[in-house]
Amino acid sequence: MALVFMLMLTACSSDDGDDDDDDNTGWTLPSSAGTNEVGGKVWFIDYIKIDYTARGTYTKYVTKRNLDQWGDDVLDGNGHYTYSPVETGSYSWNETEKMITHKKKTTVLRGDITSTVLLNKKGYKKALIESFDKQWNGWHNWFNGDKTAEDAFINSFVDGEFSAWMADYCFSSDDASLLMQKALPDNVPPDQLSNYLYMPANYMDSKYAFESDGTYTFWKIYSQRDMVSETGTFAYDGENNDVFLKPLTINGKTLKEYYDSIDMDQSGA
């Protein structure tokens, strides 16, 4: 899947986001380096926003949706989106590398769109087991009574939910907007992509070319006069047949150039 550049906005300050493992996640944040350039700013992407405080903590929100067949957005009296918190945590920063490392401390149960309860790692594991028991009539049946496999799966899933996630950041030319992209994960062999050309099923007008140096090029032709080109870097998980893309240019424009070229009046934003 081709990914789109990610955005956006607000103020600034500084503090230290380093922490101890006081939440049983099993790991600690790397030490911060340099000035905290994202403190006080907000990153918007799709229906999500993440608030970064100067104290080195963050809160992730999603837009509220009506839980009916239409799933419309819940707007306030001024027609603006309203948000619900779905994740909290702390972060550290590296000013030189323009990198943020996030450490999740609480989150809602994945897959439960009605959940508003923020759970720490221990509470998340308990809620996950209870939810699966209700939906699938117990973990034991799914794993045919293999308790070792059952425990390994649960622990691996929960560890993954509370693992670090990193993002590169920069700012728009006017410094008003925070622009970020999630960093790629480490590669997991075997490499089944390098030096191959892929055409997604049912999309014969699209092509991905993966190179051995970890770069890729994507083309999609809409008409003789309308074509999208994208270049970037990629990572792979050969064990699970997953690929992760990080666009560096879209139609020849970098993230900052792409954002600066948007005509907000014409976009309807």
Secondary structure by P-SEA (a helix, b strand, c coil): ccccccccccccbbbbccccccccccccccccccccccccbbbbcccbbbbbcccccbbbbbbbbccccccccccccccbbbbbbcccccbbbbccccbbbbbbccccccccccccccccaaaaaaaaaaaaaaaccccccccccaaaaaaaaaaaaaaaaacbbbbbbcccccccbbbbbbbbcccccccccccbbbbccccccbbbbbcccccbbbbbbccccbbbbbbbccccccccbbbbbbbcccccccaaaaaaacccccccc
